[in-house]
Amino acid sequence: MPKPTALVTGASRGIGRGIALELAKAGYRVAINFSSNQVAANEVLELITQAGGDGFTIKADIASASDRKILIEQTHAKFGRIDLLVNNAGVAPTVRADLLDASEESFDRLVSINLKGPYLLTQQIAKQMLKQNKDQFGSRGLIVNITSISAYTASINRGDYCMVKAGLSMMTKLFADRLANDAINVFEIRPGIIATDMTDAVKAKYDKLILEDGITPIRRWGTPEDIGLAVRAIAENRFPFSTGAVLDVDGGFHIRKL
Protein backbone atom coordinates (compact mmCIF):
# COMPACT_ATOMS: atom_id res chain seq x y z
CA MET A 1 0.00 0.00 0.00
CA PRO A 2 1.18 3.59 -0.60
CA LYS A 3 2.43 5.56 2.35
CA PRO A 4 -0.23 7.57 4.24
CA THR A 5 -0.30 11.30 3.66
CA ALA A 6 -0.59 14.31 5.94
CA LEU A 7 -1.29 17.99 5.41
CA VAL A 8 0.19 20.13 8.17
CA THR A 9 -0.68 23.82 8.13
CA GLY A 10 1.91 26.27 9.41
CA ALA A 11 4.57 23.57 9.12
CA SER A 12 7.64 25.67 8.36
CA ARG A 13 8.60 26.48 11.95
CA GLY A 14 7.74 26.02 15.60
CA ILE A 15 5.17 23.41 16.55
CA GLY A 16 4.23 22.73 12.92
CA ARG A 17 7.82 21.91 12.07
CA GLY A 18 8.02 19.48 14.98
CA ILE A 19 4.81 17.79 13.84
CA ALA A 20 5.90 17.50 10.20
CA LEU A 21 9.24 15.93 11.12
CA GLU A 22 7.67 13.43 13.51
CA LEU A 23 5.04 12.38 10.96
CA ALA A 24 7.77 11.81 8.40
CA LYS A 25 9.51 9.51 10.89
CA ALA A 26 6.22 7.62 11.18
CA GLY A 27 6.24 6.99 7.43
CA TYR A 28 3.88 9.74 6.33
CA ARG A 29 4.31 11.78 3.18
CA VAL A 30 3.92 15.38 4.31
CA ALA A 31 2.48 18.46 2.63
CA ILE A 32 4.40 21.29 4.32
CA ASN A 33 2.14 24.33 4.26
CA PHE A 34 3.58 27.79 4.91
CA SER A 35 2.33 31.33 4.43
CA SER A 36 5.50 33.36 3.87
CA ASN A 37 8.78 31.72 4.93
CA GLN A 38 9.82 29.60 1.94
CA VAL A 39 13.35 29.19 3.28
CA ALA A 40 12.13 27.65 6.54
CA ALA A 41 9.72 25.37 4.66
CA ASN A 42 12.55 24.20 2.41
CA GLU A 43 14.62 23.38 5.50
CA VAL A 44 11.83 21.16 6.82
CA LEU A 45 11.56 19.40 3.47
CA GLU A 46 15.31 18.87 3.33
CA LEU A 47 15.31 17.30 6.79
CA ILE A 48 12.47 15.00 5.75
CA THR A 49 14.17 13.90 2.54
CA GLN A 50 17.53 13.43 4.27
CA ALA A 51 15.79 11.01 6.62
CA GLY A 52 14.40 9.07 3.67
CA GLY A 53 10.93 10.61 3.81
CA ASP A 54 8.80 12.28 1.17
CA GLY A 55 6.97 15.57 1.01
CA PHE A 56 6.58 18.89 -0.70
CA THR A 57 6.12 22.53 0.25
CA ILE A 58 3.04 24.55 -0.58
CA LYS A 59 2.47 28.25 0.03
CA ALA A 60 -1.05 29.14 1.11
CA ASP A 61 -2.74 31.52 3.53
CA ILE A 62 -5.51 29.54 5.21
CA ALA A 63 -7.44 32.75 5.83
CA SER A 64 -7.91 33.03 2.05
CA ALA A 65 -10.64 31.02 0.29
CA SER A 66 -8.66 30.84 -2.97
CA ASP A 67 -5.52 29.73 -1.13
CA ARG A 68 -7.43 27.03 0.75
CA LYS A 69 -8.70 25.71 -2.59
CA ILE A 70 -5.16 25.61 -3.98
CA LEU A 71 -3.88 23.92 -0.83
CA ILE A 72 -6.40 21.10 -1.08
CA GLU A 73 -6.13 20.65 -4.84
CA GLN A 74 -2.33 20.53 -4.91
CA THR A 75 -2.08 18.19 -1.94
CA HIS A 76 -4.61 15.82 -3.48
CA ALA A 77 -2.93 16.03 -6.89
CA LYS A 78 0.44 15.18 -5.32
CA PHE A 79 -0.65 12.42 -2.95
CA GLY A 80 -3.97 11.16 -4.28
CA ARG A 81 -5.61 11.33 -0.85
CA ILE A 82 -5.30 13.10 2.49
CA ASP A 83 -5.19 10.70 5.43
CA LEU A 84 -4.44 13.28 8.12
CA LEU A 85 -5.14 16.99 8.44
CA VAL A 86 -3.31 18.86 11.18
CA ASN A 87 -4.76 22.34 11.78
CA ASN A 88 -1.71 23.97 13.31
CA ALA A 89 -1.31 27.34 11.58
CA GLY A 90 -2.00 30.26 13.87
CA VAL A 91 -0.78 33.66 14.93
CA ALA A 92 -0.51 35.57 18.17
CA PRO A 93 -1.65 39.18 18.56
CA THR A 94 0.86 41.62 17.09
CA VAL A 95 0.49 43.66 20.28
CA ARG A 96 -0.44 42.21 23.66
CA ALA A 97 -3.09 44.76 24.57
CA ASP A 98 -5.29 45.03 27.64
CA LEU A 99 -8.76 43.59 27.10
CA LEU A 100 -10.29 47.09 27.20
CA ASP A 101 -7.87 48.44 24.59
CA ALA A 102 -7.49 45.55 22.13
CA SER A 103 -8.26 46.56 18.56
CA GLU A 104 -10.90 45.35 16.14
CA GLU A 105 -8.13 44.85 13.58
CA SER A 106 -6.34 42.39 15.85
CA PHE A 107 -9.58 40.54 16.61
CA ASP A 108 -10.44 40.18 12.92
CA ARG A 109 -6.93 38.98 12.07
CA LEU A 110 -6.92 36.27 14.72
CA VAL A 111 -10.43 35.06 13.97
CA SER A 112 -9.63 34.88 10.25
CA ILE A 113 -6.38 32.94 10.57
CA ASN A 114 -6.86 30.93 13.76
CA LEU A 115 -10.52 29.98 13.54
CA LYS A 116 -12.31 30.76 10.28
CA GLY A 117 -9.48 29.36 8.16
CA PRO A 118 -9.23 26.02 10.00
CA TYR A 119 -13.03 25.68 10.15
CA LEU A 120 -13.52 26.10 6.41
CA LEU A 121 -10.42 24.08 5.52
CA THR A 122 -11.63 21.20 7.68
CA GLN A 123 -15.06 21.39 6.09
CA GLN A 124 -13.60 20.97 2.62
CA ILE A 125 -11.05 18.30 3.51
CA ALA A 126 -13.70 16.31 5.41
CA LYS A 127 -15.75 16.20 2.21
CA GLN A 128 -12.67 14.91 0.39
CA MET A 129 -12.05 12.29 3.06
CA LEU A 130 -15.64 11.06 2.74
CA LYS A 131 -14.90 10.10 -0.87
CA GLN A 132 -11.86 8.03 0.11
CA ASN A 133 -11.75 4.30 0.63
CA LYS A 134 -10.97 3.15 4.15
CA ASP A 135 -7.35 2.39 5.00
CA GLN A 136 -6.01 -0.78 6.67
CA PHE A 137 -7.29 0.49 10.02
CA GLY A 138 -10.80 1.08 8.70
CA SER A 139 -10.33 4.85 8.71
CA ARG A 140 -11.14 7.35 5.97
CA GLY A 141 -9.06 10.02 7.66
CA LEU A 142 -7.96 11.76 10.83
CA ILE A 143 -8.19 15.41 11.83
CA VAL A 144 -6.10 16.99 14.58
CA ASN A 145 -6.60 20.53 15.84
CA ILE A 146 -3.74 22.19 17.71
CA THR A 147 -5.27 24.51 20.29
CA SER A 148 -3.65 25.80 23.49
CA ILE A 149 -4.06 25.97 27.23
CA SER A 150 -5.42 29.42 26.31
CA ALA A 151 -8.63 27.64 25.29
CA TYR A 152 -9.54 27.65 28.99
CA THR A 153 -6.94 29.91 30.65
CA ALA A 154 -7.71 33.63 30.74
CA SER A 155 -4.99 36.03 29.59
CA ILE A 156 -6.45 39.52 29.71
CA ASN A 157 -3.72 40.98 27.51
CA ARG A 158 -4.56 38.67 24.60
CA GLY A 159 -8.25 38.02 24.88
CA ASP A 160 -8.71 37.54 21.14
CA TYR A 161 -6.19 34.69 21.15
CA CYS A 162 -7.96 32.95 24.04
CA MET A 163 -11.33 33.28 22.33
CA VAL A 164 -10.24 31.80 19.01
CA LYS A 165 -8.50 28.88 20.72
CA ALA A 166 -11.68 28.19 22.71
CA GLY A 167 -13.58 28.27 19.42
CA LEU A 168 -11.17 25.79 17.87
CA SER A 169 -11.72 23.51 20.85
CA MET A 170 -15.48 23.53 20.23
CA MET A 171 -14.82 22.97 16.53
CA THR A 172 -13.13 19.69 17.47
CA LYS A 173 -16.26 18.45 19.21
CA LEU A 174 -18.53 19.53 16.37
CA PHE A 175 -16.59 17.80 13.62
CA ALA A 176 -16.00 14.74 15.82
CA ASP A 177 -19.74 14.33 16.29
CA ARG A 178 -20.54 14.95 12.62
CA LEU A 179 -17.92 12.56 11.24
CA ALA A 180 -17.84 9.73 13.80
CA ASN A 181 -20.07 7.41 11.78
CA ASP A 182 -18.09 8.15 8.62
CA ALA A 183 -14.85 6.61 9.93
CA ILE A 184 -13.16 9.99 10.48
CA ASN A 185 -11.96 10.67 14.02
CA VAL A 186 -11.15 14.16 15.25
CA PHE A 187 -8.80 15.14 18.06
CA GLU A 188 -7.64 18.22 19.93
CA ILE A 189 -4.10 18.62 21.21
CA ARG A 190 -3.62 21.38 23.81
CA PRO A 191 -0.01 22.49 24.02
CA GLY A 192 1.18 24.23 27.13
CA ILE A 193 4.15 26.60 27.27
CA ILE A 194 6.20 25.60 24.23
CA ALA A 195 9.60 26.99 23.25
CA THR A 196 9.04 28.60 19.84
CA ASP A 197 9.60 31.99 18.26
CA MET A 198 6.08 32.91 19.38
CA THR A 199 7.10 32.62 23.04
CA ASP A 200 10.57 34.18 22.69
CA ALA A 201 9.25 37.58 23.78
CA VAL A 202 8.04 36.21 27.13
CA LYS A 203 10.88 33.79 27.84
CA ALA A 204 12.04 35.47 31.04
CA LYS A 205 8.50 35.55 32.43
CA TYR A 206 7.89 31.86 31.79
CA ASP A 207 11.37 30.79 32.88
CA LYS A 208 10.46 32.09 36.32
CA LEU A 209 6.94 30.62 36.31
CA ILE A 210 8.17 27.20 35.25
CA LEU A 211 11.54 26.82 36.90
CA GLU A 212 10.99 28.78 40.13
CA ASP A 213 7.24 28.92 40.74
CA GLY A 214 6.41 25.46 39.41
CA ILE A 215 3.41 26.52 37.34
CA THR A 216 3.81 23.17 35.58
CA PRO A 217 4.48 20.02 37.63
CA ILE A 218 7.04 18.98 34.99
CA ARG A 219 9.47 21.84 35.39
CA ARG A 220 10.68 22.43 31.87
CA TRP A 221 9.56 24.15 28.70
CA GLY A 222 7.66 22.04 26.22
CA THR A 223 9.19 21.51 22.78
CA PRO A 224 7.76 21.20 19.27
CA GLU A 225 8.91 17.59 19.39
CA ASP A 226 6.61 16.96 22.37
CA ILE A 227 3.64 18.03 20.27
CA GLY A 228 4.92 16.09 17.28
CA LEU A 229 5.03 12.89 19.31
CA ALA A 230 1.40 13.38 20.40
CA VAL A 231 0.26 13.89 16.81
CA ARG A 232 2.27 10.84 15.77
CA ALA A 233 0.49 8.69 18.34
CA ILE A 234 -2.84 9.67 16.77
CA ALA A 235 -1.48 9.22 13.25
CA GLU A 236 -0.35 5.69 14.11
CA ASN A 237 -3.92 4.80 15.10
CA ARG A 238 -3.22 4.45 18.81
CA PHE A 239 -6.70 5.79 19.68
CA PRO A 240 -9.17 4.01 17.37
CA PHE A 241 -12.05 4.17 19.87
CA SER A 242 -11.61 7.88 20.65
CA THR A 243 -12.95 10.97 18.95
CA GLY A 244 -13.47 14.51 20.17
CA ALA A 245 -10.78 13.75 22.74
CA VAL A 246 -8.36 16.31 24.20
CA LEU A 247 -4.70 15.45 24.73
CA ASP A 248 -3.05 17.82 27.18
CA VAL A 249 0.62 18.22 26.26
CA ASP A 250 1.38 20.85 28.87
CA GLY A 251 3.68 19.47 31.53
CA GLY A 252 0.68 18.99 33.82
CA PHE A 253 -0.43 22.64 33.72
CA HIS A 254 -4.08 21.56 33.63
CA ILE A 255 -3.84 19.93 37.07
CA ARG A 256 -5.53 22.03 39.74
CA LYS A 257 -3.63 21.83 43.00
CA LEU A 258 -3.63 23.41 46.44
Buried (B, 14 or more C-beta within 10 A) or exposed (E): EEBBBBBBBBBBBBBBBBBBBBBBBBEBBBBBBBBEEEEBBBBBBEBBEEEEBBBBBBBBBBBBBEBBEBBBEBBBEBBEBBBBBBBBBBBBBEEBBEEEEBEEEBBEBBBBBBBBBBBBBBEBBBEBBEEBEEBEEEBBBBBBBBBBBBBBBEBEEBBBBBBBBBBBBEBBBEBBEEBEEEBBBBBBBBBBBBBBEBBEEEEEEBEEBBEEEEBBEBBEBBBBBBBBBBBBBBBBBEBEEEBBBBBBBBBBBBEEEE
